[in-house]
Amino acid sequence: MEYAVQVETYTLSKANNLVLNVDGAIGSLFLDLLAGSGMFSKQEIDEIVEIGYLNGLFVLARSIGLIGHTFDQKRLKQPLYRHPWEDVLYTK
């Protein structure tokens, strides 16, 4: 995590909106957990990163959030949000 904060400090010197977001913090902490547990070799950790397991954690978190929003809208008896087609279509 200390390394991630150092990276954030560097990126903030380039632009004030390049902050360490929750996904970066989770990824950094997960790597700390893998390395600090003593259960994985460096080669195994490198393979875990290369395969994209940390991206899987990102997708999982986003999926849980989307499900939560859906349930909340149903609980409040609101229709599901639909973004206007003219904002998302790329064809004319």
C-alpha positions, 0 to 999 in steps of 0.5 A: 500500500505504501508503494501505491500511495507513492505512485499516487503522490507522483501522479498527483504531481502530474494532474490533480485528478489522478488519485488512487481510487478504491480499485487501485487500493484494493489491488495494492492491498491484495498484492500485499496480502499475497506477498505477506502471507508467505503462501505464494512464491513471486512466480505464483504472484506474477502468474496471478497478476498476469492471468488477471485475477485482480481484474476479476475482483474489480468486475465482481465488485462492480457486479455487486453494485449493479445488483444492489442498485437494481434491488434498491430501485425495485424496493423503491418501486421505481422503474429501472434506469434507462439512459437516452438512446441518443446518448449511447448510439454511435450510428446515425 
